[in-house]
Amino acid sequence: MRIRVYLILLVLIVWYLIALAKLFQIQILDNKYKEIASKVYKLKISRFPKRGTIYDRNLRPIAYSIPMLQVYQYLDSIIDYYGILDSLGIKFVKSNKLPFLISKEVPIEYRKYIISPYERGLFAVRYYKRVYPFAEISQNVIGFVVDTIGMEGIEKALDKFIKGRSGYEEVFQSADGKRFVLPSNNKNQALDGLDVITTLDMKIQNIAYNHLKKAILEEDANWGFVIILNPKTGEILAMANYPNSYKNYAIQFMYEPGSTFKIFTFAKALELNLINENDSIFVDKEGIIIDGYRIKNVEKTKGWINYREALSYSINSVFAHIGIKMGGNQLYEIARRVGFGIRTDVLLNGETNGILKRRYKNIDVANFAIGQGFSINGLQMALAYSCIANGGYLLAPKIVLKIGDSLYNKPVYIRRCFSNKMADKLKKLLVDVVDNGSGKLAKINSMEVAGKTGTSQKFIDGSYSDDKVITSFVGFFPADDPNYLVYVVLDEPKKNKFGGTSAAPLFRKIAEEILKEKGN
C-alpha cells in the first residue's frame, strides 16, 4: 500500500517537472510563441473632433473642416488587397515603432476599403483638414491651424472654443492582425468644436484687399492695410493687409500717425477755449522754428488764415503753435481719452500698445500736436475717429457676433469722449477737409464724406526723413449718420508721398465700391 502511494507521488512529480520544462520551452526558448504573444495587444486610436466653422456676418464660411483619413501601418506584413494605397503613391515602411503614420491625406471615401477584412496590417483614423476659401484676402485676421491648434488670428484667439475635445477608441488586436472594437463603455467620444459668426463681411473684405493691393503696386509702397468698421457699434467689417501674410499690420505694427491726429489737438483747443475756428492766425510759408528746429508746412499757404482752414490744409506750424499754447499734459489727456497708448483688446493676438508719453519740451510738444513723436496701432486710430462719427463714444472693437449659442452682438461703450455738440462740430470740420482742403481726392459725388489726411515722416538715424513717409486717410460716410468708417495706410509710397494724393484716392475707390455693392 505504501509503495503504491510512493509510485503515485513519483508519477505526479515527474509530470509536474515535464510540464515545467514544456512551459520553459514555450515561454523562454520558443520564439514563435513569443512572436504570437507580442502581436496581441490593445490599440488606443485617437478620434479627432471636428473644428468649428468660422463664418462671416452673412454666414459665408471663412474657415471650415472636411473629413480626411490618417492611415497607419501596424504590422510589418501588409496586404493592400484593393491596391488603394499603391494607387495613391503611399509607401509602406519597415519600422520597430509600430503603429506608424504613413499618410494623412487619404480621401474619406477610401475608408471602407482600408478597414475591409481583405486588407491586413492597416487601420484608418478620421481627422479633419482645415479649408480657407478666402485665404488670400483674409489670412492676416483668420489665421491658421497646425496639428489641430490655432496659431494666428481668430483661429488662435478662439481656439479653446473652436477646437473641440479629442476622444479615443480602444481596439483589441489579435495575433493574426484582426481588430475588434471593445465594448462602447471603453470609448471616450470626441466633442466637436463650436461654430463662430464674425463681424466680418467677405464682400467688403474683398473690396478692401483688391483696392489696397492695386494701390500698393501702383505706388510701389512697402506694405499697407485697410480697416473698415461700423462706427456706431465698433464691429469690424474688414481688416486687409498687403502683401498678404499672417502678420496683421493693422494691430501689430506701431507707427507715428501724422496729421490724422490734428483733429484731436483741435478738439482739445476748442474745449479749453484757446481758439475759435473762425479766428485768424498768420502763417509763414517757411514754417516755424522751435528750440532751433524748423517745423515745415507742406502746403505753401501763407498770410492770414482762420483755424478751420489751418485744419483743412493741415498747416503744421499752426498746430505746433496750438500745442505749445495748451501744453503737453493737455495733449496727453486728449490722446489717452480717445484710446491711444493702450491696447483696444480686440479679440486678435499680437496687438501693440503704441508708445504714448507726456511731453514737456516745446519741440516735443509741437511734434505731439501734429501727430509725431508718439506711436499708435491702426485700430486705435479707427476707433478714435469713431468717437467723432458716432456722437462722442469710444467703443470696444468687435470681431465676433456669436460663439456657439452665445451672442456678443451688442455695442460695448467704454466712455464718452465728446459731447454731441462737440462731435457735430468736429464732423463739420472734417467735411470741410474733404470738400475744400487736403482731402479733396476722397470726395464722393453722391454723398458727404468727413475725413482727414495724414503724412507721417519716419524717424531714421536721429532725424525725421523728408523722403520716407507713411501716408494715410481716415474718413466716414454718410457724414451726418455714418455706417462705414474706412482707414487706409500706406508705407513709403514712392509715387505720391502725401496722404491727400496716395491714401485719399484709395479711400474714395473703396467707399464708392462699398456703396455700389450695398445698393446706395
RACORTA-V156572 format. One record per residue. RES is the residue in three letters. PHI is phi in whole degrees, -180 to 180 (* if undefined). Layout:
RES,PHI / RES,PHI
This chain:
MET,* / ARG,-65 / ILE,-65 / ARG,-62 / VAL,-64 / TYR,-63 / LEU,-63 / ILE,-62 / LEU,-61 / LEU,-64 / VAL,-61 / LEU,-62 / ILE,-65 / VAL,-62 / TRP,-61 / TYR,-65 / LEU,-68 / ILE,-63 / ALA,-62 / LEU,-62 / ALA,-62 / LYS,-67 / LEU,-62 / PHE,-61 / GLN,-62 / ILE,-69 / GLN,-83 / ILE,-108 / LEU,-93 / ASP,-91 / ASN,-67 / LYS,-60 / TYR,-72 / LYS,-61 / GLU,-65 / ILE,-62 / ALA,-63 / SER,-68 / LYS,-93 / VAL,-103 / TYR,-162 / LYS,-100 / LEU,-98 / LYS,-108 / ILE,-99 / SER,-68 / ARG,-121 / PHE,-84 / PRO,-79 / LYS,-84 / ARG,-68 / GLY,-62 / THR,-83 / ILE,-104 / TYR,-114 / ASP,-83 / ARG,-67 / ASN,-102 / LEU,64 / ARG,-83 / PRO,-66 / ILE,-98 / ALA,-146 / TYR,-147 / SER,-117 / ILE,-119 / PRO,-72 / MET,-137 / LEU,-119 / GLN,-98 / VAL,-108 / TYR,-114 / GLN,-102 / TYR,-124 / LEU,-132 / ASP,-68 / SER,-94 / ILE,-113 / ILE,-123 / ASP,-98 / TYR,-57 / TYR,-89 / GLY,70 / ILE,-64 / LEU,-67 / ASP,-63 / SER,-68 / LEU,-89 / GLY,74 / ILE,-91 / LYS,-95 / PHE,-83 / VAL,-128 / LYS,-109 / SER,-148 / ASN,-85 / LYS,-109 / LEU,-103 / PRO,-72 / PHE,-129 / LEU,-73 / ILE,-108 / SER,-166 / LYS,-128 / GLU,-128 / VAL,-95 / PRO,-57 / ILE,-62 / GLU,-68 / TYR,-86 / ARG,-60 / LYS,-63 / TYR,-79 / ILE,-69 / ILE,-93 / SER,-62 / PRO,-63 / TYR,-77 / GLU,-84 / ARG,-139 / GLY,86 / LEU,-129 / PHE,-146 / ALA,-123 / VAL,-120 / ARG,-73 / TYR,-139 / TYR,-125 / LYS,-96 / ARG,-85 / VAL,-123 / TYR,-126 / PRO,-68 / PHE,-117 / ALA,-57 / GLU,-61 / ILE,-93 / SER,-142 / GLN,-66 / ASN,-65 / VAL,-105 / ILE,-82 / GLY,86 / PHE,-157 / VAL,-125 / VAL,-127 / ASP,51 / THR,72 / ILE,-111 / GLY,-68 / MET,-109 / GLU,-146 / GLY,58 / ILE,-62 / GLU,-57 / LYS,-82 / ALA,-61 / LEU,-112 / ASP,-56 / LYS,-65 / PHE,-90 / ILE,-83 / LYS,-73 / GLY,76 / ARG,-129 / SER,-71 / GLY,-129 / TYR,-154 / GLU,-137 / GLU,-95 / VAL,-128 / PHE,-89 / GLN,-110 / SER,-83 / ALA,-63 / ASP,-90 / GLY,90 / LYS,-78 / ARG,-119 / PHE,-132 / VAL,-71 / LEU,-72 / PRO,-52 / SER,-61 / ASN,-71 / ASN,-96 / LYS,-96 / ASN,-112 / GLN,-68 / ALA,-71 / LEU,-117 / ASP,-66 / GLY,-76 / LEU,-88 / ASP,-78 / VAL,-129 / ILE,-109 / THR,-95 / THR,-84 / LEU,-66 / ASP,-121 / MET,-65 / LYS,-68 / ILE,-71 / GLN,-59 / ASN,-65 / ILE,-60 / ALA,-61 / TYR,-65 / ASN,-65 / HIS,-71 / LEU,-63 / LYS,-58 / LYS,-63 / ALA,-65 / ILE,-66 / LEU,-67 / GLU,-68 / GLU,-88 / ASP,54 / ALA,-81 / ASN,-72 / TRP,-164 / GLY,-169 / PHE,-148 / VAL,-133 / ILE,-116 / ILE,-127 / LEU,-142 / ASN,-90 / PRO,-71 / LYS,-82 / THR,-121 / GLY,79 / GLU,-75 / ILE,-83 / LEU,-92 / ALA,-157 / MET,-151 / ALA,-110 / ASN,-116 / TYR,-153 / PRO,-60 / ASN,-71 / SER,-160 / TYR,-80 / LYS,-76 / ASN,-102 / TYR,-58 / ALA,-64 / ILE,-126 / GLN,-100 / PHE,-113 / MET,-101 / TYR,-157 / GLU,-83 / PRO,-75 / GLY,76 / SER,-69 / THR,-63 / PHE,-78 / LYS,-61 / ILE,-64 / PHE,-80 / THR,-60 / PHE,-61 / ALA,-61 / LYS,-66 / ALA,-64 / LEU,-66 / GLU,-61 / LEU,-87 / ASN,58 / LEU,-81 / ILE,-141 / ASN,-126 / GLU,-59 / ASN,-97 / ASP,-68 / SER,-101 / ILE,-146 / PHE,-87 / VAL,-117 / ASP,-89 / LYS,-62 / GLU,-89 / GLY,93 / ILE,-142 / ILE,-104 / ILE,-130 / ASP,51 / GLY,84 / TYR,-109 / ARG,-95 / ILE,-100 / LYS,-89 / ASN,-104 / VAL,-72 / GLU,-72 / LYS,-88 / THR,-69 / LYS,-146 / GLY,89 / TRP,-86 / ILE,-137 / ASN,-93 / TYR,-67 / ARG,-62 / GLU,-67 / ALA,-62 / LEU,-71 / SER,-61 / TYR,-98 / SER,56 / ILE,-82 / ASN,-60 / SER,-63 / VAL,-66 / PHE,-73 / ALA,-63 / HIS,-63 / ILE,-61 / GLY,-60 / ILE,-64 / LYS,-64 / MET,-89 / GLY,95 / GLY,-66 / ASN,-65 / GLN,-70 / LEU,-66 / TYR,-62 / GLU,-62 / ILE,-69 / ALA,-65 / ARG,-68 / ARG,-61 / VAL,-91 / GLY,109 / PHE,-82 / GLY,86 / ILE,-145 / ARG,-60 / THR,-77 / ASP,62 / VAL,-60 / LEU,-80 / LEU,-141 / ASN,-84 / GLY,87 / GLU,-68 / THR,-93 / ASN,-77 / GLY,83 / ILE,-127 / LEU,-133 / LYS,-130 / ARG,-69 / ARG,-120 / TYR,-127 / LYS,-67 / ASN,-57 / ILE,-67 / ASP,-69 / VAL,-66 / ALA,-61 / ASN,-64 / PHE,-56 / ALA,-64 / ILE,-103 / GLY,86 / GLN,-122 / GLY,88 / PHE,-147 / SER,-128 / ILE,-138 / ASN,-111 / GLY,-63 / LEU,-66 / GLN,-59 / MET,-67 / ALA,-61 / LEU,-72 / ALA,-63 / TYR,-70 / SER,-62 / CYS,-58 / ILE,-78 / ALA,-65 / ASN,-97 / GLY,98 / GLY,125 / TYR,-106 / LEU,-86 / LEU,-108 / ALA,-76 / PRO,-71 / LYS,-125 / ILE,-129 / VAL,-129 / LEU,-102 / LYS,-155 / ILE,-125 / GLY,61 / ASP,-100 / SER,-93 / LEU,-94 / TYR,-135 / ASN,-104 / LYS,-105 / PRO,-61 / VAL,-113 / TYR,-89 / ILE,-86 / ARG,-168 / ARG,-86 / CYS,-100 / PHE,-138 / SER,-70 / ASN,-57 / LYS,-62 / MET,-67 / ALA,-60 / ASP,-64 / LYS,-65 / LEU,-67 / LYS,-57 / LYS,-63 / LEU,-63 / LEU,-73 / VAL,-64 / ASP,-65 / VAL,-59 / VAL,-78 / ASP,-74 / ASN,-129 / GLY,-116 / SER,-71 / GLY,-100 / LYS,-57 / LEU,-76 / ALA,-96 / LYS,-70 / ILE,-112 / ASN,-63 / SER,-87 / MET,-156 / GLU,-79 / VAL,-118 / ALA,-113 / GLY,-175 / LYS,-147 / THR,-85 / GLY,-145 / THR,-135 / SER,-110 / GLN,-74 / LYS,-81 / PHE,-90 / ILE,-130 / ASP,52 / GLY,86 / SER,-151 / TYR,-83 / SER,-83 / ASP,-83 / ASP,-102 / LYS,-100 / VAL,-136 / ILE,-114 / THR,-106 / SER,-155 / PHE,-149 / VAL,-127 / GLY,-154 / PHE,-141 / PHE,-156 / PRO,-59 / ALA,-60 / ASP,-78 / ASP,-150 / PRO,-74 / ASN,-106 / TYR,-133 / LEU,-123 / VAL,-124 / TYR,-124 / VAL,-119 / VAL,-137 / LEU,-125 / ASP,-97 / GLU,53 / PRO,-64 / LYS,-95 / LYS,-90 / ASN,-119 / LYS,-101 / PHE,-129 / GLY,-58 / GLY,-70 / THR,-110 / SER,-113 / ALA,-84 / ALA,-61 / PRO,-63 / LEU,-65 / PHE,-56 / ARG,-61 / LYS,-63 / ILE,-65 / ALA,-62 / GLU,-63 / GLU,-73 / ILE,-61 / LEU,-63 / LYS,-66 / GLU,-64 / LYS,-90 / GLY,78 / ASN,-93
